Each structure stands twice: as structure tokens, then as C-alpha cells.
Amino acid sequence: MTEKNLDSELHEWTDTVREALSSSQEETHPADAAEHIEGLRIEDQVKFIKQLPIKDAAESIAEMDSRDQLALFQNLNQGLAARILERMSPDDATDIVETLDPELQKAILSRIKPEDRAEISTLLTYNPDTAGGVMNTEVVVLDQDLSVDQAIAKIRDEVEDKEIPYYAYLVDGRGRLAGVVSLRDLLVSRHGIHLRELIKTQNLIFVRHDEDKEEVAKLIGHYNLLALPVVDEDQRLLGVVTVDDVIDIIHEEASEDMQAMVGAAGDESADSPWTYSVKKRLPWLVINVLNSAVAAWVVHLFEGTIAQMAILAVLMPIVANQAGNSGQQALAVMIRQLATERFERKKSWLAVFRELKIGLVNGLIISILVMASVYFLTHKITLSVVMSAALGFDMLIGVLAGASIPLVLKEIGRDPAQASSIFLTTITDSVGFFSLLGLAGVFLLGR
């Protein structure tokens, strides 16, 4: 297909999507439009965005992956980029602006309306991993001395310029957060009642702007909230973190933990520069080589034992793999607990004891099955018992290590998931080989 035909097809498709976006009967969701945009070449993305209404362009770009957003804004006309950012919610606009290089960031911000620029600049001052870094400032704020009828009228006037107002936030004369009321509370309240009457017995839940975003996500999940207010040191309302932000946080943290477990960078993706991936992965691969050398050294110690009983070389991987898998199960459970709940030392170490009980029962059952299998194949009862004992012991060590490693890392202030799988493998391999070969040397060869 020629470039002319491609441009013609892109133009026709753009018209189709634009009509769908503006149609009230058959509307294309911005997330679907974003998915189509990401599938285009960067030059075609720019052409497509230029032909969309600014509002539709802003909504679609807000749904794109952050790396695709960065590439697009690096190629857009700065004036168009500024107009698009003005139509986005402040938190989405800030997320994009903070990824730009300083010169481009400054150039685009200078073209944005002063009030929007001030809001984005303020949000840029917060750490992106805190509540302030993920909050939205487009919230409905009401004076607690208003009546319910006045509050509903005010919300009706402001709702077009705000995010969907799950809640209205009440403040006192100094702008300090006094309470939160849901829209349902406002609609069912009797006429004439003042807002302060609705919050007399309220247990107010909020977070400070410097609270870690993971803790914010846990609070919203714990209290089943749709949004959580963010305040400063004097309890003045700054903004809110909404449940859609929490979904993004949970997805991001889960991806980071999964990659960190095996020594990859938490922010790495298939689109990351290969040199960046090498830089992040290589140190942990070097550490893994050193750890593997420990297991190799253990095997070397029993070289004579293996030479006299070649079947031990066949059984060694079974012990190590089974213990490693048991440890990975405990590791996954513990990392999930640390990621979804507040860290409580006593509760976490009780969870380790729970994993030990699971490992003991599973180890006994698997050991009996393996003992029967080895005896069936070799007709050597002593070898079967040795294999069974080594396997059961290593499985117990595996679950202990898998459950403990994240807690130890947490206690010393490190990411509980960071390369935990690498350290677990070293422990299960070394202990598994040592227990099997050591027991074989004593009970089978009389050493």
C-alpha cells in the first residue's frame, strides 16, 4: 500500500472516529480511541490528533500509555499541546508534563492559561509517589454553613467544570476540611437543613499530601470509598484521590512487584530502551551468578558421593525445584499481603508461622509420595527414605525463606519484592543439595 493510500485511509478512519466521538447515540469511548491511536505510527498519531476536536483529543490522550503520551507530545505543535493540556483534568495534565524534558516542559507551560499553569505547576511540586502527586484538584468544595438547597444549586452550577462529584467536601472559614457528604446525602436531606448538621457525628477520614500512594490505595480499599480527601499540614483541603487513580496505582505496583521479584526494573516495559534494561538487570544477574556459585560449591563438596551413586544427580533437581516452588508460593502470598495491607509486624510474622504449618503438611504428603515413587523405581528403601527426608526438609526451608525474605527486606527499609526470587532460589538449591547429598553420604555410603 502506498503512502498516499495510507494517508487516505487514515483520513477516512479519522472522520469515522471523530463522528463516533461526537455522536450522542453511538459514542466511542476515549479508551478505545486511545488504543487505536497507540497502534499508529507517530507521524500518523500527530495527523490524527490534529483533526480531532480539542476536547476529544484531550480525553483520548489521557487514556494512552504514559510512554505513548510522551512520544506524542514530543512531536505535537507546542500550541496544540498546550490547548490539549488545558482541557485535561489537572492530575492527568501534570502526569504528562512531568515526563517532558525541562525545555519542552517550560515552553508548553508558557502557552497555557495562567490559572491552569499555576495549578499544574503546584501539582508538579508534589512527589509523584505521594497522595499529593496523584490527587485531583477539581473537587466540589462547599461552606459548611450553606443549606442543603444552596449546596445543590452550587453543585449544579459547578459540576460541568469538575470531575464526577462522588462527594462534596465541606470546609470552614479558613479552608480546613470539616466533613464530607455524598450526593445521596444531599438529595435525601430535608429542605432547609444546614450542611454542618449532616457531619455532626462523622468520623472524618483523610490523608496528608505526603502520604505514600500505596497507603492511600489501601485506605480507599479498606473503607470502601470512592474518593479520599487530601489535606496539608493545617488540614486545609488540597484535592482528592479517586478510585480510578487507585486502580492505576494497584496495577502499577503489582507490575513493579512482579518485575522486581526477578531482578528487572519496576518501571521497565517492552518499550524501554534496551540499554536501560541491561543497566537495570545486569547487576542482579551478576548477583545471581554469585549465588548460584554457592549451590555449585555445595555440589562440589559431594562430588565423590555423586560419582558413586549417579542416581543422586537425577534426584537433586527434584528436591531443589519442589522446594523452590513451595517457596515461591509463600513468597507470592507475603508480597501480596504487604502490597495490599498496612505493615503490622506481629501480624506479618504470624503469617510466616502459618506458612510453616502449610509447608510442613505439604512437605509430609509430597515426601511420602516421592518416597513411594523412588522405591517403586529403584527398590532401595534407604535411598527412598533419604530422598523423602531431604525433600521434606528443603520444602520446609523453602516456605520459611519465601515467607521471611520479604519481611526482612521490609524491616531494613528495602522493597520487599526486590530480587526476592533470586535469594529464595539460592537458599532452596543450596539447602536441597546439601541435605540430599549429605544424608546420602551418611546413610548410603557410610561417610
C-alpha positions as CSV (number, residue, x, y, z in Angstrom):
1,M,0.0,0.0,0.0
2,T,1.4,3.4,-1.0
3,E,1.9,6.3,1.4
4,K,-0.9,8.2,-0.4
5,N,-3.3,5.3,0.2
6,L,-2.2,5.1,3.8
7,D,-2.9,8.9,4.3
8,S,-6.3,8.5,2.6
9,E,-7.2,5.5,4.8
10,L,-6.1,7.4,7.9
11,H,-8.2,10.4,6.9
12,E,-11.3,8.3,6.4
13,W,-10.8,6.5,9.7
14,T,-10.2,9.8,11.5
15,D,-13.5,11.1,10.2
16,T,-15.2,7.9,11.3
17,V,-13.8,8.1,14.8
18,R,-14.4,11.8,15.1
19,E,-18.1,11.3,14.1
20,A,-18.4,8.5,16.6
21,L,-16.8,10.5,19.4
22,S,-19.3,13.4,18.8
23,S,-22.3,11.2,18.3
24,S,-24.7,11.0,21.2
25,Q,-26.3,7.8,20.0
26,E,-23.2,5.7,19.3
27,E,-20.3,7.2,21.2
28,T,-16.8,5.7,21.0
29,H,-15.1,5.6,24.5
30,P,-11.9,7.6,24.7
31,A,-10.1,4.5,25.9
32,D,-11.0,2.8,22.6
33,A,-9.8,5.8,20.6
34,A,-6.6,5.8,22.6
35,E,-6.0,2.1,21.8
36,H,-6.3,2.9,18.0
37,I,-4.0,5.9,18.3
38,E,-1.3,3.9,20.0
39,G,-1.4,1.4,17.1
40,L,-0.5,4.2,14.6
41,R,3.0,5.4,13.6
42,I,4.0,8.6,15.5
43,E,3.5,10.8,12.4
44,D,0.1,9.4,11.8
45,Q,-0.8,9.9,15.5
46,V,0.0,13.6,15.1
47,K,-2.1,13.8,12.0
48,F,-5.0,12.1,13.7
49,I,-4.9,14.3,16.8
50,K,-4.8,17.5,14.7
51,Q,-8.1,16.5,13.1
52,L,-9.9,15.8,16.4
53,P,-11.8,18.4,18.4
54,I,-9.6,19.5,21.3
55,K,-12.0,18.0,23.9
56,D,-11.9,14.6,22.2
57,A,-8.2,14.7,21.7
58,A,-7.6,15.5,25.4
59,E,-9.9,12.7,26.6
60,S,-8.3,10.2,24.3
61,I,-4.7,11.1,25.1
62,A,-5.5,11.0,28.8
63,E,-6.3,7.2,28.3
64,M,-3.0,6.5,26.5
65,D,0.0,4.8,28.0
66,S,2.5,7.2,29.5
67,R,5.3,6.4,27.1
68,D,3.0,6.9,24.1
69,Q,1.8,10.2,25.6
70,L,5.4,11.3,25.9
71,A,6.3,10.4,22.3
72,L,3.2,12.2,21.0
73,F,3.8,15.4,23.0
74,Q,7.4,15.5,21.8
75,N,6.1,15.6,18.2
76,L,3.0,17.8,18.6
77,N,3.0,21.6,17.9
78,Q,3.5,23.3,21.2
79,G,0.5,25.5,20.9
80,L,-1.8,22.5,20.2
81,A,-0.1,20.6,23.1
82,A,-0.9,23.5,25.4
83,R,-4.6,23.6,24.4
84,I,-4.9,19.9,24.9
85,L,-3.4,20.1,28.4
86,E,-5.9,22.9,29.3
87,R,-8.8,20.6,28.5
88,M,-7.5,17.7,30.7
89,S,-8.1,17.3,34.4
90,P,-5.1,18.8,36.3
91,D,-3.8,15.5,37.5
92,D,-3.7,14.0,34.0
93,A,-2.1,17.1,32.6
94,T,0.5,17.1,35.4
95,D,1.3,13.4,34.7
96,I,2.2,14.2,31.1
97,V,4.0,17.5,31.8
98,E,6.3,15.9,34.4
99,T,7.6,13.3,31.8
100,L,8.7,16.1,29.4
101,D,12.3,17.3,29.3
102,P,12.7,20.7,31.1
103,E,13.0,22.8,28.0
104,L,9.9,21.4,26.3
105,Q,8.0,21.5,29.7
106,K,8.8,25.2,30.1
107,A,7.9,26.0,26.5
108,I,4.5,24.3,26.7
109,L,3.6,25.6,30.1
110,S,4.3,29.2,28.9
111,R,1.5,28.8,26.4
112,I,-1.1,27.5,28.9
113,K,-3.6,29.9,30.5
114,P,-2.2,31.4,33.8
115,E,-4.8,29.7,36.1
116,D,-4.2,26.3,34.5
117,R,-0.5,26.8,34.5
118,A,-0.5,27.7,38.2
119,E,-2.5,24.6,39.1
120,I,-0.2,22.3,37.1
121,S,2.9,23.9,38.5
122,T,1.6,23.4,42.0
123,L,0.9,19.7,41.4
124,L,4.4,19.3,40.0
125,T,5.9,20.2,43.4
126,Y,4.5,17.1,45.0
127,N,6.3,13.8,44.9
128,P,4.6,11.6,42.2
129,D,4.6,8.7,44.6
130,T,2.6,10.5,47.3
131,A,-1.1,11.4,47.7
132,G,-0.3,15.0,46.5
133,G,1.3,13.6,43.4
134,V,-1.9,11.6,42.3
135,M,-4.6,13.8,43.6
136,N,-7.2,15.7,41.5
137,T,-7.9,19.3,42.4
138,E,-11.2,19.6,40.5
139,V,-13.4,18.9,43.5
140,V,-16.7,20.3,44.8
141,V,-16.0,22.5,47.9
142,L,-18.8,23.8,50.0
143,D,-19.0,26.1,53.0
144,Q,-20.4,24.1,55.9
145,D,-22.8,26.9,56.8
146,L,-24.7,26.5,53.5
147,S,-28.1,24.9,53.4
148,V,-28.7,21.7,51.5
149,D,-30.7,23.6,48.9
150,Q,-27.9,26.2,48.4
151,A,-25.4,23.3,48.2
152,I,-27.3,21.5,45.4
153,A,-27.7,24.8,43.5
154,K,-23.9,25.4,43.8
155,I,-23.1,21.9,42.7
156,R,-25.4,22.3,39.7
157,D,-23.5,25.4,38.6
158,E,-20.1,23.9,39.0
159,V,-20.5,20.3,38.0
160,E,-19.5,20.9,34.4
161,D,-16.1,22.1,35.4
162,K,-15.5,19.3,37.9
163,E,-14.8,15.6,37.9
164,I,-17.9,13.4,38.7
165,P,-18.6,14.6,42.2
166,Y,-18.8,11.4,44.2
167,Y,-18.7,13.6,47.3
168,A,-18.9,17.2,48.3
169,Y,-16.2,18.5,50.7
170,L,-17.2,20.9,53.5
171,V,-14.7,23.4,54.7
172,D,-14.7,26.0,57.4
173,G,-13.9,29.7,57.0
174,R,-10.2,29.0,56.9
175,G,-10.5,26.4,54.2
176,R,-9.9,23.5,56.6
177,L,-11.6,20.2,55.9
178,A,-14.7,19.9,58.1
179,G,-16.6,17.0,56.6
180,V,-17.6,15.0,53.6
181,V,-21.1,14.4,52.3
182,S,-22.2,12.2,49.4
183,L,-24.6,13.4,46.7
184,R,-27.1,10.9,48.1
185,D,-27.0,12.5,51.5
186,L,-27.7,15.9,49.9
187,L,-30.6,14.6,47.8
188,V,-32.4,12.8,50.6
189,S,-31.9,15.5,53.3
190,R,-34.9,17.7,54.2
191,H,-35.2,21.2,52.9
192,G,-33.5,24.0,54.9
193,I,-31.1,21.8,56.9
194,H,-27.6,23.1,57.1
195,L,-24.6,21.1,55.9
196,R,-22.9,21.2,59.3
197,E,-25.9,19.2,60.7
198,L,-25.0,16.3,58.3
199,I,-21.5,15.9,59.7
200,K,-22.1,16.3,63.4
201,T,-21.1,12.6,64.2
202,Q,-19.0,12.0,61.2
203,N,-15.7,10.1,61.6
204,L,-13.6,12.1,59.1
205,I,-11.1,10.1,57.0
206,F,-8.4,11.9,55.1
207,V,-4.7,11.7,54.3
208,R,-1.9,14.2,54.2
209,H,-0.4,15.2,50.9
210,D,2.9,13.4,51.7
211,E,1.3,10.0,52.4
212,D,2.6,7.2,50.2
213,K,0.2,6.5,47.4
214,E,0.2,2.8,48.2
215,E,-1.1,3.6,51.7
216,V,-3.8,5.8,50.1
217,A,-4.9,2.9,47.9
218,K,-5.1,0.6,50.9
219,L,-7.2,3.2,52.9
220,I,-9.7,3.6,50.0
221,G,-10.0,-0.2,49.7
222,H,-10.3,-0.7,53.5
223,Y,-13.1,1.9,53.9
224,N,-14.7,1.2,50.5
225,L,-14.5,4.8,49.5
226,L,-14.9,6.3,46.0
227,A,-12.6,9.1,46.9
228,L,-10.3,10.2,49.7
229,P,-9.6,13.9,50.6
230,V,-6.0,15.1,50.7
231,V,-5.0,17.9,53.1
232,D,-1.9,19.9,54.1
233,E,-0.3,20.2,57.5
234,D,-3.0,22.6,58.7
235,Q,-5.8,20.3,57.4
236,R,-6.7,22.6,54.5
237,L,-8.3,20.7,51.6
238,L,-5.9,20.3,48.6
239,G,-7.7,17.8,46.5
240,V,-8.9,14.2,46.3
241,V,-7.6,10.8,45.2
242,T,-10.4,8.9,43.4
243,V,-10.9,5.2,42.9
244,D,-9.9,5.3,39.3
245,D,-6.5,6.6,40.4
246,V,-6.3,3.8,42.9
247,I,-6.9,1.2,40.2
248,D,-3.9,2.7,38.3
249,I,-1.8,2.6,41.5
250,I,-2.6,-1.0,42.2
251,H,-1.9,-2.0,38.6
252,E,1.4,-0.1,38.6
253,E,2.5,-1.5,42.0
254,A,1.6,-5.1,41.0
255,S,3.6,-4.8,37.8
256,E,6.5,-3.3,39.6
257,D,6.5,-6.1,42.3
258,M,6.2,-8.8,39.7
259,Q,9.3,-7.5,37.8
260,A,11.2,-6.6,40.9
261,M,10.9,-10.2,42.2
262,V,13.1,-11.5,39.4
263,G,15.5,-8.5,39.3
264,A,14.0,-6.5,36.5
265,A,13.4,-2.7,36.9
266,G,10.0,-1.9,38.3
267,D,9.3,0.7,35.6
268,E,10.6,-1.4,32.7
269,S,8.4,-2.3,29.8
270,A,8.7,-3.8,26.3
271,D,9.1,-0.2,25.0
272,S,12.0,0.7,27.3
273,P,15.4,1.3,25.7
274,W,17.4,-2.0,25.6
275,T,20.4,-0.2,27.2
276,Y,18.2,0.8,30.2
277,S,17.0,-2.8,30.7
278,V,20.6,-4.1,30.5
279,K,21.7,-1.5,33.1
280,K,18.9,-2.5,35.5
281,R,19.1,-6.2,35.0
282,L,22.8,-6.9,34.8
283,P,23.7,-6.2,38.5
284,W,21.1,-8.7,39.7
285,L,22.2,-11.3,37.1
286,V,25.8,-10.9,38.4
287,I,24.5,-11.4,42.0
288,N,22.6,-14.5,40.8
289,V,25.8,-15.9,39.3
290,L,27.5,-15.5,42.7
291,N,24.5,-17.0,44.5
292,S,24.5,-19.9,42.0
293,A,28.2,-20.4,42.8
294,V,27.2,-21.2,46.4
295,A,24.9,-24.0,45.2
296,A,27.6,-25.3,42.8
297,W,30.2,-25.3,45.7
298,V,27.8,-27.4,47.8
299,V,27.6,-29.9,44.9
300,H,31.4,-29.9,44.5
301,L,31.8,-30.9,48.2
302,F,29.9,-34.1,47.5
303,E,31.5,-34.8,44.1
304,G,32.7,-38.2,45.3
305,T,29.2,-39.2,46.6
306,I,27.6,-38.3,43.2
307,A,30.3,-40.3,41.4
308,Q,29.5,-43.4,43.4
309,M,25.7,-43.0,43.1
310,A,24.8,-41.5,39.8
311,I,21.1,-41.6,40.6
312,L,21.6,-38.8,43.1
313,A,22.3,-36.4,40.1
314,V,18.9,-37.3,38.8
315,L,17.2,-36.7,42.2
316,M,18.9,-33.4,43.0
317,P,16.8,-31.2,40.7
318,I,13.5,-32.7,42.1
319,V,14.4,-31.6,45.6
320,A,15.5,-28.1,44.6
321,N,12.6,-27.5,42.2
322,Q,9.9,-28.7,44.6
323,A,11.3,-26.6,47.5
324,G,11.7,-23.6,45.1
325,N,8.1,-23.9,44.0
326,S,6.9,-24.1,47.6
327,G,8.9,-21.1,48.5
328,Q,7.6,-19.1,45.5
329,Q,4.0,-19.8,46.7
330,A,4.8,-18.4,50.2
331,L,6.7,-15.5,48.6
332,A,3.8,-14.5,46.4
333,V,1.3,-14.6,49.3
334,M,3.6,-12.5,51.6
335,I,4.3,-9.9,48.9
336,R,0.6,-9.6,48.2
337,Q,-0.2,-9.1,51.9
338,L,2.5,-6.4,52.2
339,A,1.2,-4.7,49.0
340,T,-2.5,-4.6,50.0
341,E,-2.4,-4.1,53.7
342,R,-0.6,-1.8,56.2
343,F,2.5,-3.4,57.6
344,E,1.9,-4.8,61.0
345,R,5.0,-6.6,62.4
346,K,3.2,-9.1,64.6
347,K,0.6,-10.0,62.0
348,S,3.2,-10.4,59.3
349,W,5.4,-12.8,61.4
350,L,2.3,-14.8,62.4
351,A,1.7,-15.2,58.7
352,V,5.2,-16.8,58.5
353,F,4.2,-19.3,61.1
354,R,1.1,-20.0,59.1
355,E,3.3,-20.7,56.0
356,L,5.5,-23.0,58.1
357,K,2.4,-25.1,59.0
358,I,1.4,-25.3,55.4
359,G,4.9,-26.2,54.4
360,L,5.1,-28.9,57.0
361,V,1.8,-30.6,55.9
362,N,2.6,-30.3,52.2
363,G,6.2,-31.5,52.8
364,L,5.0,-34.6,54.6
365,I,2.5,-35.5,51.9
366,I,4.8,-34.9,49.0
367,S,7.7,-36.7,50.7
368,I,5.6,-39.8,51.2
369,L,4.5,-39.8,47.6
370,V,8.1,-39.3,46.4
371,M,9.4,-42.0,48.8
372,A,6.9,-44.5,47.3
373,S,7.8,-43.5,43.8
374,V,11.6,-43.8,44.3
375,Y,11.2,-47.1,46.0
376,F,9.0,-48.3,43.1
377,L,11.6,-47.4,40.6
378,T,14.8,-48.4,42.5
379,H,13.6,-50.9,45.1
380,K,16.1,-49.3,47.5
381,I,14.4,-48.4,50.8
382,T,17.3,-46.4,52.3
383,L,17.6,-44.2,49.2
384,S,13.8,-43.7,49.2
385,V,13.9,-42.5,52.8
386,V,16.9,-40.3,52.3
387,M,15.2,-38.7,49.3
388,S,12.0,-38.2,51.2
389,A,13.7,-36.7,54.2
390,A,15.8,-34.2,52.1
391,L,12.7,-33.2,50.1
392,G,10.5,-32.6,53.1
393,F,13.2,-30.6,54.9
394,D,14.0,-28.5,51.9
395,M,10.3,-27.7,51.3
396,L,10.0,-26.5,54.9
397,I,13.1,-24.3,54.4
398,G,11.6,-23.1,51.2
399,V,8.4,-21.8,52.7
400,L,10.3,-20.3,55.6
401,A,12.6,-18.4,53.3
402,G,9.8,-17.4,50.9
403,A,7.7,-16.0,53.7
404,S,10.6,-14.4,55.6
405,I,12.6,-12.7,52.8
406,P,10.0,-10.0,52.0
407,L,9.7,-9.2,55.8
408,V,13.4,-9.0,56.3
409,L,13.7,-6.7,53.3
410,K,10.8,-4.6,54.7
411,E,12.5,-4.4,58.1
412,I,15.7,-3.0,56.6
413,G,13.8,-0.5,54.5
414,R,14.0,-2.1,51.1
415,D,11.4,-3.1,48.6
416,P,10.0,-6.4,49.8
417,A,9.8,-7.7,46.3
418,Q,13.3,-6.6,45.2
419,A,15.1,-9.7,43.7
420,S,13.5,-11.9,46.4
421,S,13.1,-14.7,44.0
422,I,16.9,-14.7,43.3
423,F,17.7,-15.0,47.0
424,L,15.0,-17.7,47.5
425,T,16.4,-19.9,44.7
426,T,19.9,-19.7,46.2
427,I,18.6,-20.9,49.6
428,T,16.5,-23.8,48.3
429,D,19.1,-25.0,45.9
430,S,22.0,-24.9,48.4
431,V,19.9,-26.5,51.3
432,G,18.4,-29.0,49.0
433,F,21.7,-30.2,47.5
434,F,23.4,-30.2,50.9
435,S,20.6,-32.2,52.6
436,L,20.2,-34.8,49.9
437,L,23.9,-35.4,49.3
438,G,24.8,-35.1,53.0
439,L,22.2,-37.7,54.0
440,A,23.2,-39.9,51.1
441,G,26.9,-39.8,52.2
442,V,26.0,-40.8,55.8
443,F,23.3,-43.4,55.3
444,L,24.1,-44.8,51.8
445,L,27.9,-44.7,51.6
446,G,28.7,-44.7,55.3
447,R,30.7,-41.4,55.3
